[in-house]
Amino acid sequence: MRAFITGVAGYSLNDEERKFLRDAQPWGLIVFARNIADADQLRRLIGDCRAILGRDAPVLVDQEGGRVQRLRPPHWPPYPPGAAYGALYDRNRDEGLAAARLGGRLIASDLSALGIDVDCLPLGDVPVPGADPIIGDRAYGTTPDKVAAIAAAIAAGLAEGGVLPVLKHIPGHGRPTADSHQRLPVVTTDRASLEATDFAAFRALSALPMGMTAHVVFSALDPVAPATTSARIVEGVIRDSIGFQGLLMSDDVSMGALSGAIGERASAAIAAGCDIVLHCNGELAEMREVAAAAPVLAGAAAHRAEAALTAKRPPAPIDIAASRAAFARLMADVWQPAERLA
């Protein structure tokens, strides 16, 4: 296995993609809306990929709810944005946490039925006024304790449903005034403030098995490199100050925040201390460059990958119909039907 996660282009694999997967042996796969027509098709695609790889490779998806939901109606139910859990939490903390956990459990039920066993959720980002809306209502709140509590509840729900959570975007994407999908954000906040807010939320979630970096420059920590490619931040902040010891993957290296050839980006992320490189766009030429740059998964990175997968457990029993009804009742006053059907 090589230390990268790859996307593919469409609903099924072409011959070149089959050969690529067989030869490159990525650690895992990630699916997007472009890969999803319906449940049967998606199960075939996942099964085909795993058969070619010759193992039960992890399959990831971004299924948060709200704006970021790859599995959508009419084939799958919609879920609320993170801020809806936060609104309920403000009215009744116990109900907010119960809804967040149940939402995670229901998402896991959807995913596990398809063979997807990793969700890029929850978020630990703590947004501030004036930040770019790329996080916006995806966030659970604006204080680290609230964000961490809701994130932990969602992660617990996913785990109960047999799906591994991925904590993102470490060490924080709440302050940037730019969308890292388009360009590189720079945060000039002093370290003491970051430690007390942004990092504090992630510190409380540091025991989660998998995490994803932020393509953000924190000038008080490293004036040049974003967290994804900064050894100062990966080792000094994510591993040391925050205390995250799980499997660390980069955010998508094809995003506009990073510069240089795609293989150089992948190499820089690994050199900085990321265990796994994530590449999402399904463009075969880029996939080949990433594969060439990604090392064989070995040493501490391999141990962390194994530990993450070992943390996965079989789904606990659930009455889906009763749970969906309970979830709807909990969310009724903070998540309106028009939003649910959008």
C-alpha positions in Angstrom: 0.0 0.0 0.0 1.1 3.5 -0.8 0.4 6.5 1.5 -2.3 8.2 -0.4 -6.1 8.2 -0.9 -7.5 8.6 -4.4 -10.7 9.5 -6.1 -11.9 8.2 -9.5 -13.6 9.9 -12.3 -17.1 8.6 -12.7 -19.8 6.0 -11.9 -17.6 3.0 -13.0 -13.9 2.4 -13.6 -12.4 2.6 -17.0 -9.5 0.3 -18.1 -6.8 2.9 -17.2 -8.2 3.4 -13.7 -8.3 -0.3 -13.2 -4.6 -0.6 -14.1 -3.8 2.4 -12.0 -5.4 1.0 -8.9 -3.9 -2.4 -9.3 -0.4 -0.9 -9.8 -0.4 2.1 -7.5 -2.2 0.4 -4.5 -3.6 3.5 -2.7 -4.3 3.0 0.9 -7.9 4.1 0.4 -10.5 5.6 -1.9 -12.8 8.6 -1.7 -16.1 9.1 -3.5 -17.9 12.3 -4.6 -21.2 13.2 -6.2 -19.7 12.5 -9.6 -19.3 8.8 -8.5 -22.9 8.4 -7.2 -26.0 7.6 -9.2 -27.8 5.3 -6.9 -27.1 2.7 -4.2 -26.7 -0.3 -6.4 -24.3 1.5 -8.7 -22.2 2.9 -5.8 -22.0 -0.5 -4.2 -20.7 -2.0 -7.5 -18.1 0.8 -7.9 -16.8 0.2 -4.3 -16.8 -3.5 -4.7 -15.0 -3.3 -8.0 -12.3 -1.0 -6.5 -11.8 -3.3 -3.5 -11.6 -6.4 -5.7 -8.9 -4.8 -7.9 -6.9 -3.8 -4.8 -7.3 -7.2 -3.4 -8.3 -6.0 0.1 -11.0 -4.3 2.1 -9.6 -0.8 1.5 -11.1 2.1 3.4 -13.7 4.1 1.4 -14.2 7.7 2.5 -16.9 10.3 1.7 -17.7 13.8 2.9 -21.2 13.4 4.4 -21.6 16.2 6.8 -25.2 17.4 6.1 -26.3 20.8 4.9 -24.1 22.1 2.0 -21.6 19.2 2.2 -23.5 16.0 1.5 -22.5 13.7 -1.3 -25.3 11.3 -0.8 -28.5 13.3 -1.4 -32.2 12.9 -2.0 -34.0 11.2 -3.6 -31.9 8.2 -2.8 -30.7 9.2 0.7 -32.2 11.5 3.3 -30.9 15.0 3.9 -29.2 16.0 7.1 -28.9 19.4 8.8 -25.9 21.6 8.7 -23.7 21.6 11.8 -25.1 24.9 13.0 -28.6 23.4 13.5 -27.1 21.1 16.2 -25.6 24.2 17.7 -28.9 26.0 17.8 -30.6 23.1 19.6 -27.6 22.8 22.0 -28.1 26.5 23.0 -31.8 25.7 23.8 -31.2 22.4 25.5 -27.6 21.0 25.8 -28.7 17.4 26.4 -31.1 17.5 23.4 -28.4 19.1 21.2 -25.9 16.4 22.0 -28.5 13.6 21.6 -29.5 14.9 18.2 -25.9 15.2 17.1 -25.1 11.7 18.2 -28.3 10.3 16.5 -27.5 12.3 13.3 -24.1 10.7 13.2 -25.6 7.2 13.8 -28.1 7.6 11.0 -25.5 8.9 8.6 -23.4 5.8 9.5 -26.3 3.6 8.7 -26.6 5.1 5.3 -22.9 4.7 4.6 -22.3 1.2 6.0 -25.1 -0.1 3.8 -23.1 1.0 0.8 -19.7 -0.3 2.0 -18.4 3.2 2.9 -16.6 2.9 6.2 -15.0 6.4 6.8 -16.8 9.8 7.0 -14.8 13.0 6.8 -16.7 14.3 9.8 -16.8 15.9 12.4 -15.5 19.5 12.2 -13.5 21.0 15.0 -13.3 24.5 13.4 -14.3 27.5 15.5 -15.4 30.3 13.2 -14.9 34.0 14.1 -16.8 37.1 12.7 -15.5 38.1 9.3 -14.2 34.7 8.3 -14.8 33.3 4.8 -18.2 31.5 4.6 -16.6 28.2 3.4 -17.1 26.9 7.0 -20.1 29.1 8.0 -23.1 27.0 9.0 -21.0 23.8 8.8 -19.6 24.8 12.2 -21.3 23.7 15.4 -20.7 26.9 17.3 -18.3 29.7 18.1 -16.8 28.5 21.4 -14.3 25.6 21.6 -16.2 23.8 24.4 -19.5 23.8 22.4 -17.8 22.8 19.2 -15.9 19.9 20.8 -18.9 18.6 22.7 -21.1 18.4 19.5 -18.2 17.1 17.4 -17.6 14.3 20.0 -21.3 13.4 19.9 -21.3 13.1 16.1 -18.1 11.0 16.1 -19.6 8.7 18.7 -22.7 8.2 16.6 -20.6 7.4 13.5 -18.5 4.9 15.5 -21.7 3.2 16.8 -22.7 2.7 13.2 -19.4 1.1 12.2 -18.0 4.2 10.4 -14.7 5.8 11.3 -14.8 9.6 11.9 -12.2 12.0 10.4 -11.6 15.1 12.5 -11.1 18.2 10.3 -9.6 20.7 9.7 -6.6 20.5 12.1 -5.4 22.9 13.6 -8.4 25.1 12.6 -10.2 26.6 9.6 -12.4 29.0 11.5 -10.4 32.2 11.0 -9.4 32.3 7.3 -10.9 35.1 5.2 -10.3 33.1 2.0 -11.6 29.7 0.8 -8.7 27.3 0.7 -10.4 25.5 -2.3 -9.5 28.7 -4.3 -6.4 30.3 -2.7 -4.1 30.1 0.3 -5.6 31.7 3.5 -3.2 33.4 5.9 -4.2 33.8 9.6 -2.1 36.4 11.6 -3.6 35.7 15.0 -1.1 35.3 17.8 -0.3 31.8 19.2 -1.8 32.4 22.6 -5.2 33.2 21.1 -5.0 30.2 18.8 -4.2 28.0 21.7 -7.1 29.2 23.7 -9.7 28.9 21.0 -8.9 27.1 17.7 -6.5 24.6 19.1 -8.6 24.1 22.3 -11.5 22.5 20.4 -9.2 20.0 18.6 -7.3 19.2 21.8 -10.5 18.0 23.4 -11.0 15.7 20.3 -7.4 14.5 20.1 -8.3 10.9 20.8 -10.3 10.4 17.6 -8.6 7.9 15.2 -8.2 10.0 12.1 -7.7 13.6 11.3 -7.3 16.0 8.3 -5.1 19.0 8.1 -6.0 22.6 7.1 -4.5 24.3 4.1 -4.0 27.5 6.1 -0.9 29.6 6.9 -0.7 30.5 10.6 2.0 33.2 10.5 2.6 33.1 14.2 3.7 29.5 13.8 5.1 29.3 10.3 5.2 32.4 8.1 5.4 30.5 4.8 4.0 27.0 4.8 0.3 26.1 5.4 -0.3 23.6 8.1 -0.5 20.7 5.6 3.1 21.2 4.5 4.6 22.7 7.7 6.6 20.4 9.9 6.5 23.1 12.6 2.8 22.9 12.7 2.3 19.1 12.2 4.9 18.1 14.8 4.9 21.2 17.1 1.1 21.9 17.1 -1.0 19.0 15.8 1.1 16.2 17.4 2.5 18.1 20.4 0.3 21.0 21.6 -3.0 19.5 20.4 -1.9 16.0 21.2 -3.4 14.3 18.2 -1.8 10.9 17.7 -4.1 9.3 15.2 -3.7 8.8 11.4 -3.2 12.3 9.9 -4.2 12.9 6.3 -3.8 16.0 4.2 -6.7 17.9 2.9 -7.1 17.5 -0.8 -3.7 18.4 -2.4 -5.5 19.5 -5.6 -7.1 22.5 -3.9 -6.1 26.0 -5.0 -4.5 26.8 -1.6 -1.4 24.8 -2.4 1.2 25.7 -5.1 3.6 23.7 -7.2 3.2 20.5 -9.2 0.8 18.0 -7.7 3.6 15.5 -7.0 5.5 18.2 -5.2 2.5 19.0 -3.0 2.1 15.4 -2.1 5.8 15.1 -1.2 5.7 18.3 0.9 2.8 17.0 2.9 4.5 13.7 3.6 7.8 15.5 4.5 5.9 17.7 6.9 4.6 14.7 8.8 1.3 13.8 7.2 0.8 10.1 7.2 -1.4 10.0 4.1 -2.0 12.3 1.1 -5.5 12.9 0.0 -6.2 13.6 -3.7 -9.8 14.0 -4.8 -10.4 15.2 -8.3 -10.2 11.9 -10.2 -7.9 13.3 -12.9 -5.7 10.4 -13.9 -2.6 12.3 -14.8 -2.6 13.9 -11.3 -3.4 10.6 -9.7 -0.3 9.1 -11.2 1.9 12.0 -10.0 0.6 11.6 -6.4 1.1 7.9 -6.5 4.7 8.4 -7.7 5.3 10.8 -4.8 3.6 8.8 -2.1 5.9 6.4 -0.2 5.0 2.9 0.7 3.0 3.1 3.9 5.5 2.0 6.6 6.8 2.8 10.1 4.8 5.0 12.4 2.4 6.0 9.7 1.6 2.3 9.0 1.1 1.7 12.7 -1.3 4.7 13.0 -3.2 3.5 9.9 -3.6 0.0 11.4 -4.7 1.5 14.7 -7.3 3.6 13.0 -8.8 0.7 11.1 -8.7 -1.5 14.3 -10.9 1.1 16.0 -13.7 0.3 13.6 -16.4 -1.9 15.1 -19.5 -3.6 13.8 -22.6 -1.4 13.7 -24.7 -1.6 16.9 -28.4 -2.6 16.4 -30.7 0.3 15.5 -34.4 0.7 14.7 -34.0 3.0 11.7 -37.6 4.1 11.4 -38.0 4.9 15.1 -34.6 6.7 15.1 -35.4 8.8 12.1 -38.7 9.8 13.8 -36.9 10.7 17.0 -34.3 12.7 15.1 -37.1 14.6 13.2 -38.7 15.5 16.5 -35.5 16.7 18.1 -34.6 18.9 15.1 -38.1 20.2 14.3 -37.7 23.7 15.7 -34.2 24.4 14.5 -34.2 22.8 11.0 -37.2 23.8 8.9 -38.9 21.5 6.3 -37.9 23.8 3.5 -34.2 23.3 4.4 -34.7 19.6 4.8 -36.1 19.3 1.3 -33.6 21.7 -0.4 
